[in-house]
Amino acid sequence: MTSDQFRNSALALPGAVESQHMNHPDFRIGGKIFASLGYPDEISAMVKLTPEQQLEFITKSPEVFNPCAGAWGLRGATNVHLPLAKTSEIRSALKIAHENVQQKLKKKKV
């Protein structure tokens, strides 16, 4: 998968917009980040999963998915190695990350 394919998949999700944070593109819904590109390097991305979801993706594709460093990784932030990623697994991870953030936004409104 390329960075452009990741970008297009992220932006295809309802309400998703591209922004920038810490000198790399990110993808948000309701102002909250659910994915980013270029972290930790230009051939990587990040999806915001729960720790349980992260474990599932890492178990299925350990060459593609890894926890981000530090506390972010412990909370579910997951690095994606784009060159080895399959479109279907990235779309799935992006959809789940998008839904995770969407659910948090709904809880805040209540």
N, C-alpha and C positions, 0 to 999 in steps of 0.2 A: 504494500500500500504506500502511496505517496502522501506527502503533506497536503497537496491539493485535494486528493481523494478524502482524506480525513476531514479537512475543512468543509468540503461539500456535504459530507455525511452529517457532520455536526450542524451545519446551517439548514439542513433539510428537516430538522426536528421543529415542531410547532413552537413559535415564539423565540427561537434561538437567534442571537445576534453575536457578531464578532466584535471584540473589544481588544484591549491590550493591557497587560499587567507585567511588571518586572521585565520589560523588554522582549516579551514574546506574546503572540496572539492567544487570546482565550475566547471561550464560547460561553455565553451566559443566557439565563432565562430569569426574568424578573430582577436583573442586576446581580445575580449570583452565579458564580463560575461552576460549570459542570465538566468542562474539559479545557485543555490548552495544548498548544503546539510548541515545539522547540525546547522542551524541558526533559532531561537535562542537556540535550544537544539537538542539533537540527534534524536528526533522523528519529526523534522520539516525540511522544505526546504523553498526555496525562488524562486519565478519566477519574472522576470522583465517585468511588464506590463505597459500600459499607465493607468492614473487614471480612464479613462472611462472603459477600459477593466477590471481593478481591481474591479470596482463597479459591473459590470455584474457578475463576478465570486463570489463576496461576497454575492450578492443578491440571486444567485442560491444555494449556499452552504456556509452559514455563519459559520457552524461548522468546515469547512475545510479551508476556505480562510479568511485572515485578513490582514490589512495593516501592513507593517513593522513600527517600531517606527520612529518617527521624520520625517525629510525632505524626507528621502528615501521612506517612506510610502506614503507621500503626492504626490510624483512623480510617484507612481505606483508599487514600490517594494512590493511584496505581499507574506506573510508567508503562508505556506501550512502545515496543521496538517496531517501528513502522515497516521496515523492509521485509520482515518475516510475517507480518500480520495479514490475515485473510479478511477480505471485505466483510463477510458475514459476521465474523466474531467482533470486528470493530463496530459495526452498526449495532450489534447487540449490546456491547459495552456502553456505547454512547447513549443508546435508548434508556438503559438502566440508570446511567448517571444523570441524564436529563430528568427522568422520573423521580429519582432521589431528591434532587433540588426542588422540583415542582411540589413534592409532598411536604417538604420543609416550609415552602412558601405558603402552602394552604394552612398548615398548622399555625403559622404566625398570624394569619388573618382571623383565626377563631378566638 
